[in-house]
Amino acid sequence: MRFDLKSFDFVECERAPDALAVAAADRNLSWAQLRAEALAWADAARAHGAAPDVPVAIYGHKQASFFVAMVGALLVGAPFVPVDTIYPPERLRCIVEIVRPAAVFDAAAGRFEPGHGAPLAERGLAYVMFTSGSTGDPKGVQIGRESVGLLGDWMLGSFGLGDAPVFMNQAPFSFDLSMYEVFATLASGGACVLNARELIATPVAWIARLAEQGITVWVSTPSFAHQQLANRDFSPATLPTLRTFLFCGEPLPAALAKKLRQRFPDAAILNTYGPTEATVATTWIQITDAVLARHDPLPVGHAKPDCELLVTDGEICIVGDHVMRGYLNRADLNEQKLFVHADGRRGFRTGDLGQMEEGGLLFCRGRMDDQIKLNGYRIELAEIDEALHGLPGAEGGACAVLRRPDGTAVRLIGFVTGAAVAGEQPAFLDAQALSNWKDLLAQRLPPYMVPSELVACPALPMSNNHKIDRKKLIDIYAGIPA
């Protein structure tokens, strides 16, 4: 059994109905149980006002009923709006005010809270994903049902995931990276192993659970995978069925890819790129030893089928039917970010800087809004991150910017982590070590991009979506004794 992403209904296939569909934090579901519970959820949602094009918000964290609710909403035709409990109730209230859903489903309690029931102007949406945003109200990204169908086709047709893949799901459902696992599980008839934050915090038990469930596909940001390298159980001996790493959400450092190739020599490493507005991702490449020998930083790959990539004035633009239908109630942003391509398809200006080689191989060079100007030079922080990560003994690296009160950049601060370089508390490198590492950085970077100070710290701070938090890096810097 599987869930067809064209008809949006359960269909029979070679997978038996009693095969595992969801291994959640609280309980497991077979495909037959998933179908029965999703149909029952759909009936209950309709009784609370859900209908085609009338959204439903889902609030929770890795419960089986959260997965059931997303499938049930697809059955109804009601766009689902996922909100993880990693965010405070205030964020949920803000999103409800923007979306005006028919109801809010509390996945932990298994009940509906009444909402407004206002239909959306856009018809035929699968979900509305709210981007985090550091300032102002969150933005609702509207993804059409046609787009998730294309996502499923691409993953099953290009990624080499095998029959009935078993996905490791770690990202919150309010982070669109998790839609990889959701829709590929549904389309393939495979299984999705949901991992709660509390379990991940106990590595031995967590890895043992992944082994027990026989995960075949690891899906995460590169930063999250990097954190696991310190765990000896993160290995083929403990995870013998793991055959694919699927990365998205941030740049994949070549140094990390090399370490994973050493640790898991038989596993494929897929590097993908794309914003939330392009239905999770839009490019892909398998990182082989040959790719690692040719490229550092790594490319993000070639365009997915039925997609066109453009690099216009240095900015990556994406064209295709997987591009969002627009931001919810944000005509100003839609006018700024969306365009109609010459062939009539939707186009999106990503705000990412890119470079394309002959043959369509794309490299992402950071964000236009992550580009800083220091002493007259334009600098991409992602390029410095790569160089820091490649320092001997460093297991991770990131650059932050010290600024004046008016926001202008003063100097660059480099941060490195790893057992060989960092103690239990953040600390500045001594003069000799600083000089040695600056010499090494100068072999890869022009002088104006070499950080003036280097800090060794036990770990790099992460955001809720397991991306490096540069604001917290500055807080760490400010807290180090002089």
C-alpha positions in Angstrom: 0.0 0.0 0.0 1.1 3.6 -0.6 -0.4 7.1 -1.0 -0.7 8.3 -4.6 0.4 12.0 -4.9 -1.7 12.5 -8.1 -5.1 11.2 -6.9 -4.3 11.9 -3.2 -5.7 8.7 -2.0 -4.4 5.3 -0.8 -3.7 2.7 -3.5 -2.8 -0.9 -3.4 0.7 -1.9 -4.4 3.2 -4.8 -3.7 3.7 -3.5 -0.1 1.5 -5.4 2.3 -1.0 -3.4 4.3 0.6 -4.6 7.5 4.0 -3.3 6.6 5.4 -0.4 8.8 4.4 3.1 7.6 5.2 5.3 10.7 7.4 4.6 13.7 6.6 7.6 15.9 7.7 8.8 19.3 4.6 7.3 20.9 3.5 4.4 18.7 3.9 2.6 15.4 1.4 2.5 12.5 1.1 -0.1 9.7 -0.1 1.1 6.3 -3.5 -0.3 7.1 -3.6 1.6 10.4 -2.4 4.8 8.8 -5.2 4.6 6.2 -7.9 3.8 8.8 -6.7 6.6 11.1 -6.3 9.1 8.3 -9.8 8.4 7.0 -11.2 8.8 10.5 -9.2 12.0 11.0 -10.6 13.4 7.7 -14.2 12.8 8.9 -13.5 14.5 12.2 -11.8 17.4 10.5 -14.8 17.9 8.2 -17.0 18.0 11.2 -14.8 20.9 12.5 -15.1 22.9 9.2 -12.2 21.5 7.2 -12.9 21.4 3.5 -11.1 21.7 0.2 -9.0 24.9 0.3 -9.9 25.6 3.9 -6.7 25.0 5.9 -6.1 23.1 9.1 -3.2 23.9 11.5 -1.4 21.0 13.2 0.5 21.5 16.4 2.7 18.9 18.0 6.0 17.1 17.8 6.7 13.7 16.3 3.5 12.0 17.4 1.9 9.4 15.1 -1.2 11.5 15.1 0.8 14.4 13.6 1.7 12.3 10.6 -1.9 11.0 10.4 -3.2 14.6 10.4 -1.1 15.6 7.5 -2.3 12.6 5.5 -5.9 13.2 6.5 -5.7 16.8 5.4 -4.4 15.7 2.0 -7.5 13.4 1.8 -9.8 16.3 2.6 -8.0 18.7 0.2 -7.5 21.0 3.2 -4.0 22.6 3.1 -2.2 21.6 6.3 -0.1 24.1 8.3 2.5 22.3 10.5 3.7 24.0 13.6 6.1 22.2 15.9 6.1 22.7 19.7 9.7 23.8 19.5 8.1 27.1 18.8 6.2 28.9 21.6 2.3 29.1 21.7 2.6 32.8 20.7 4.0 31.8 17.3 1.0 29.4 16.9 -1.4 32.2 17.7 0.4 34.5 15.2 0.1 31.8 12.4 -3.6 31.2 13.2 -4.3 34.9 12.9 -2.7 34.9 9.5 -4.1 31.7 8.1 -7.5 31.7 9.8 -7.8 27.8 9.7 -10.9 25.8 10.2 -9.4 24.3 13.3 -6.1 23.7 15.1 -5.4 20.0 15.7 -3.4 19.3 18.9 -1.5 16.2 18.0 -0.5 15.4 21.6 -4.0 15.6 22.9 -5.7 14.2 19.8 -8.3 16.9 19.7 -9.4 19.8 17.5 -9.6 23.4 18.7 -12.1 25.6 16.8 -10.8 28.1 14.3 -12.2 30.5 11.7 -12.8 28.4 8.7 -11.8 31.0 6.1 -11.0 29.5 2.6 -7.7 30.5 1.0 -7.6 32.5 -2.2 -5.2 30.0 -3.7 -6.9 26.8 -4.7 -5.4 23.3 -4.7 -2.7 23.8 -2.0 -1.1 20.9 -0.2 0.4 22.8 2.6 1.4 26.2 3.9 4.9 26.3 5.5 5.8 29.3 7.6 9.4 30.4 7.4 11.1 31.3 10.6 12.2 34.8 9.8 14.4 36.7 12.2 12.3 39.9 12.2 8.6 40.7 11.7 5.7 38.2 11.2 6.4 34.8 9.8 5.8 34.3 6.0 3.4 31.6 4.8 4.8 29.8 1.8 1.9 28.3 -0.3 2.8 24.9 -1.9 0.5 23.4 -4.5 -0.6 19.8 -4.7 1.1 19.6 -8.1 4.4 20.5 -6.5 4.4 17.7 -4.0 3.6 15.3 -6.7 6.6 16.5 -8.6 8.7 16.1 -5.4 7.7 12.5 -5.0 8.4 11.7 -8.6 11.9 13.3 -8.4 12.9 11.6 -5.2 11.8 8.1 -6.4 13.0 8.6 -10.0 16.5 10.1 -9.3 17.7 9.5 -5.8 18.2 5.7 -6.0 16.5 5.1 -2.7 15.5 1.5 -3.4 12.2 -0.2 -2.8 10.2 0.9 0.3 12.9 3.1 1.8 12.9 3.7 5.6 13.6 7.4 6.4 15.2 8.9 9.4 13.0 12.0 10.2 14.6 14.4 12.6 13.7 17.9 11.4 10.6 19.5 12.9 7.6 19.3 10.6 7.5 23.1 10.6 10.9 23.0 8.8 10.3 22.0 5.1 13.3 19.7 5.0 11.0 17.2 6.8 8.7 17.2 3.7 11.3 15.0 2.0 10.5 12.2 4.3 6.8 12.8 4.5 6.1 12.8 0.7 8.7 10.2 -0.3 7.3 7.8 2.4 3.8 8.3 1.0 4.8 8.0 -2.6 7.0 4.9 -2.2 5.0 3.0 0.4 8.1 3.0 2.6 8.3 4.0 6.2 9.1 7.1 8.2 10.9 6.9 11.6 10.0 10.0 13.6 12.6 11.0 16.2 11.7 13.3 19.1 14.1 15.8 20.5 14.1 14.0 23.9 15.2 10.7 22.3 17.9 12.3 20.2 19.4 13.7 23.4 20.2 10.1 24.5 22.4 9.0 21.7 22.9 5.4 22.6 19.2 4.6 22.8 18.4 6.8 19.8 20.9 5.1 17.5 19.8 1.7 18.8 16.2 2.7 17.8 17.3 3.7 14.3 19.1 0.3 13.9 16.0 -1.6 15.2 13.8 0.2 12.6 16.3 -0.5 9.8 16.7 3.0 8.5 18.0 3.2 4.9 17.9 7.0 4.3 19.3 9.6 6.6 17.7 13.0 6.1 19.1 16.1 7.9 21.1 19.3 7.6 24.8 18.8 7.3 25.3 20.3 10.8 23.1 17.7 12.4 25.0 14.9 10.8 28.3 16.5 11.8 27.2 16.5 15.5 26.8 12.7 15.3 30.4 12.0 14.3 31.5 12.1 18.0 29.2 9.1 18.6 31.0 5.8 17.9 27.7 4.1 17.3 27.1 6.4 14.3 28.7 3.8 12.1 27.9 1.0 9.6 28.5 -1.6 12.3 25.5 -0.2 14.3 23.5 1.1 11.3 24.1 -1.7 8.7 21.0 -0.8 6.5 21.9 2.9 6.1 22.7 3.4 2.5 21.9 7.1 1.7 22.6 10.4 3.3 20.3 13.1 1.9 21.3 16.7 2.9 19.6 20.0 2.4 19.0 23.2 4.3 22.6 24.6 4.4 25.9 24.1 2.6 27.6 20.7 2.8 31.3 21.2 3.7 33.7 19.1 1.8 35.5 18.2 5.0 32.3 16.7 6.4 31.6 14.8 3.2 35.1 13.3 3.4 34.6 12.2 7.0 31.3 10.6 6.1 32.9 8.8 3.1 35.5 7.4 5.5 33.0 6.4 8.1 30.3 5.1 5.7 32.2 4.1 2.6 29.3 2.2 1.0 26.7 4.9 1.6 25.7 7.5 -1.1 25.9 11.1 -0.1 23.3 13.3 -1.9 23.7 17.1 -1.7 20.6 19.0 -2.6 19.7 22.7 -2.6 16.6 24.8 -2.7 14.5 27.2 -0.6 11.2 26.5 1.0 9.6 28.4 -1.8 10.7 25.7 -4.3 9.1 22.7 -2.5 12.1 21.6 -0.4 14.8 21.5 -3.1 15.5 22.0 -6.8 19.0 20.6 -7.4 20.9 17.5 -6.5 24.3 15.7 -7.0 25.9 12.6 -5.5 29.1 13.5 -3.7 31.5 10.8 -4.8 35.3 10.6 -4.3 35.7 12.1 -7.8 33.5 15.1 -6.9 35.5 15.6 -3.7 38.8 15.5 -5.6 37.6 18.2 -8.1 35.6 20.6 -5.9 35.9 22.5 -2.7 33.5 24.1 -1.9 31.1 21.5 -3.2 28.5 22.1 -6.0 24.8 21.8 -5.2 24.2 19.9 -8.4 22.0 20.0 -11.5 18.4 21.1 -11.8 15.7 18.5 -11.1 13.5 17.3 -14.0 11.1 19.9 -15.5 13.0 22.7 -13.8 15.1 25.6 -15.2 17.8 27.4 -13.2 19.0 30.9 -14.1 21.7 33.0 -12.6 20.8 36.6 -13.1 23.1 39.3 -11.9 24.6 36.7 -9.6 21.3 35.7 -8.1 19.9 32.1 -8.4 16.4 32.1 -9.9 14.2 29.0 -10.1 11.6 28.3 -12.8 9.1 25.4 -12.6 5.8 24.1 -11.4 7.3 23.2 -8.1 7.8 26.9 -7.3 5.4 28.2 -4.6 2.0 29.8 -5.4 3.1 32.9 -3.5 3.4 34.1 0.1 0.1 34.1 1.9 -1.4 37.6 2.1 1.9 39.2 1.0 1.3 40.8 -2.3 4.3 43.1 -1.7 6.7 40.2 -1.4 5.1 38.3 -4.2 5.7 41.2 -6.5 9.3 41.4 -5.4 10.2 37.7 -5.4 8.0 36.0 -8.1 7.9 36.4 -11.8 6.4 34.7 -14.9 9.0 33.0 -17.1 8.8 33.3 -20.9 7.3 29.8 -21.0 4.5 30.8 -18.7 5.8 28.9 -15.6 6.3 30.4 -12.2 9.7 31.8 -11.3 11.3 32.7 -8.0 14.2 35.0 -7.1 15.9 33.1 -4.3 18.2 35.8 -2.9 21.0 33.2 -3.1 24.2 34.0 -4.9 25.2 31.4 -7.5 27.6 30.4 -10.2 26.8 27.9 -12.9 29.4 25.9 -14.8 29.0 24.8 -18.4 26.7 21.8 -18.4 24.4 23.4 -15.7 26.4 22.4 -12.6 25.4 24.9 -9.9 27.4 26.3 -7.0 25.7 28.3 -4.3 27.9 31.1 -3.0 25.9 32.2 0.0 23.1 34.7 0.6 22.8 38.1 -0.8 21.7 39.2 2.7 24.7 37.2 4.2 27.0 39.2 2.0 28.9 41.9 4.0 31.1 44.8 3.2 34.3 45.2 5.2 36.8 47.9 4.4 35.3 48.2 0.9 35.5 44.5 0.1 32.4 42.3 -0.5 32.7 39.1 1.5 30.6 35.9 1.6 30.6 34.4 5.1 29.9 30.9 3.7 33.3 30.9 2.0 35.0 31.6 5.3 33.0 28.9 7.0 34.4 26.4 4.5 38.0 27.5 5.1 37.5 27.3 8.9 36.0 23.8 8.7 39.1 22.7 6.7 41.6 23.6 9.4 43.6 20.7 10.8 41.8 19.3 13.9 38.7 21.3 13.4 35.4 19.4 13.1 33.3 22.5 12.4 33.8 26.2 11.6 31.7 29.3 11.2 32.4 33.0 10.9 30.5 35.9 12.6 30.7 39.6 12.1 31.3 42.1 14.9 29.4 45.3 14.1 29.2 48.9 15.2 25.9 50.2 16.6 25.0 51.5 13.2 25.3 48.0 11.7 28.5 48.4 9.8 31.0 45.6 10.0 34.1 46.1 12.1 35.9 42.7 11.9 35.5 39.0 11.3 35.5 36.5 14.2 36.2 32.8 13.4 34.9 30.0 15.5 36.1 26.4 15.4 35.1 23.2 17.2 36.4 19.8 17.6 38.0 17.6 20.3 41.5 18.3 19.0 41.1 22.1 19.3 38.5 23.0 21.9 38.2 22.7 25.6 35.1 22.7 27.8 34.6 26.5 27.6 35.0 28.9 24.6 38.4 30.5 24.5 40.6 32.6 22.3 43.4 30.8 20.6 46.9 31.7 22.0 49.1 33.9 19.9 51.1 31.1 18.4 48.1 29.0 17.4 46.3 32.0 16.0 49.4 32.9 13.9 49.6 29.3 12.6 46.0 29.0 11.7 45.9 32.4 10.1 48.8 31.3 7.8 46.7 28.2 6.8 43.6 30.3 6.2 45.7 32.7 4.0 46.4 29.8 1.7 42.7 29.6 0.8 41.4 33.1 1.5 42.5 36.6 0.5 43.9 38.7 3.4 40.7 40.7 3.9 38.7 37.5 4.5 41.0 36.0 7.2 39.3 36.5 10.6 41.2 38.8 13.0 40.4 36.6 16.0 39.7 32.8 16.3 37.7 31.2 19.1 37.7 27.5 20.0 34.5 26.3 21.4 33.1 22.9 22.4 30.1 23.2 20.0 28.7 25.6 17.5 25.3 27.0 18.5 22.4 25.8 16.3 19.0 27.3 15.5 15.8 25.3 15.9 16.3 24.0 12.4 19.9 22.9 13.1 21.6 25.6 11.2 24.5 27.6 12.6 23.2 30.6 14.6 25.6 33.5 13.9 23.9 35.8 16.4 24.6 33.3 19.3 28.2 33.1 18.1 28.6 36.8 18.8 27.0 36.3 22.3 29.7 33.6 22.9 32.4 35.9 21.8 31.1 38.7 24.1 31.1 36.3 27.1 34.7 35.2 26.9 36.9 36.7 29.6 39.4 39.2 28.2 
